[in-house]
């Protein structure tokens, strides 16, 4: 069960990360990265962000690239939210494949 403070911080981080990824993917034609959900630890020091990537074939590659550059992403996030947060949480990114899973279930139900 997450507290109200955790939810507010998670929404703030989700909004800022989505804006950052939107700016970055404008240069990469045919790629769309969105932040599905952000989960933050109770001590506000660790955040897990789940990314939905289109096309889904490149999802693992893109998330690996993002995890390799997590220091620069955290720094940019810190410059954006420095007045709202005292400590910028450590970030870890994961692939959110819930849309692919739902599409797969729909295909199975249609058969």
C-alpha positions in Angstrom: 0.0 0.0 0.0 1.5 3.3 -1.1 1.1 6.5 0.8 -0.2 9.7 -0.6 3.3 11.2 -0.6 4.6 8.2 -2.6 1.8 8.6 -5.1 2.5 12.3 -5.6 6.2 11.8 -6.1 5.6 8.9 -8.5 3.3 11.0 -10.6 5.7 13.9 -10.7 8.6 11.6 -11.7 6.4 9.9 -14.3 5.4 13.3 -15.8 8.9 14.6 -16.0 10.4 11.3 -17.4 7.7 11.2 -20.1 8.5 14.7 -21.2 12.2 13.9 -21.3 11.7 10.7 -23.3 9.3 12.5 -25.7 12.0 15.2 -26.4 14.7 12.5 -26.9 12.6 10.3 -29.2 11.6 13.2 -31.5 14.9 12.7 -33.3 14.4 8.9 -33.6 11.7 8.5 -36.3 9.4 5.6 -35.8 10.1 5.1 -32.1 7.8 6.0 -29.2 8.7 5.6 -25.5 6.1 6.3 -22.8 6.2 5.9 -19.1 3.4 3.5 -18.0 3.9 3.6 -14.3 6.4 4.6 -11.7 6.7 2.8 -8.3 8.7 4.5 -5.6 10.1 2.9 -2.4 8.7 3.9 1.0 11.9 5.8 1.9 11.7 7.7 -1.5 15.3 6.7 -2.5 14.5 4.2 -5.2 12.1 4.4 -8.2 11.2 1.8 -10.7 9.8 3.1 -14.0 8.0 0.8 -16.4 8.4 1.9 -20.1 6.1 1.1 -23.0 8.1 1.1 -26.2 6.7 1.2 -29.8 7.7 -0.8 -31.8 7.8 -3.6 -29.2 10.6 -5.4 -31.2 13.1 -2.8 -30.1 11.9 -2.6 -26.5 14.7 -4.6 -24.9 17.4 -2.7 -26.9 16.0 0.7 -26.0 15.4 0.0 -22.3 19.0 -1.4 -22.1 20.3 1.8 -23.6 18.3 3.8 -21.2 19.6 1.8 -18.2 23.1 2.3 -19.5 22.6 6.1 -19.5 20.7 6.3 -16.1 23.2 8.7 -14.6 22.6 11.4 -17.2 18.8 10.8 -17.0 18.8 11.1 -13.2 20.9 14.3 -13.5 18.4 15.9 -16.0 15.5 14.8 -13.8 17.2 16.4 -10.8 17.5 19.7 -12.6 13.8 19.6 -13.5 12.5 18.7 -10.0 15.2 20.2 -7.7 12.7 22.5 -6.0 10.0 19.9 -5.4 12.2 17.0 -4.1 15.0 17.0 -1.5 16.5 13.7 -2.7 16.4 12.5 -6.3 15.7 8.8 -6.2 17.9 6.1 -7.9 16.2 5.1 -11.1 15.8 1.7 -12.7 13.9 1.1 -15.9 11.9 -2.0 -17.0 9.9 -3.0 -20.0 6.1 -2.8 -19.6 4.7 -5.4 -21.9 1.1 -5.2 -20.6 -0.2 -4.0 -24.0 1.4 -6.9 -25.8 0.1 -9.3 -23.2 -3.5 -7.9 -23.7 -3.2 -8.2 -27.5 -2.0 -11.8 -27.2 -4.9 -12.7 -24.9 -7.3 -11.1 -27.4 -5.8 -13.2 -30.2 -6.2 -16.3 -28.2 -9.8 -15.5 -27.4 -10.6 -14.9 -31.1 -9.4 -18.4 -32.0 
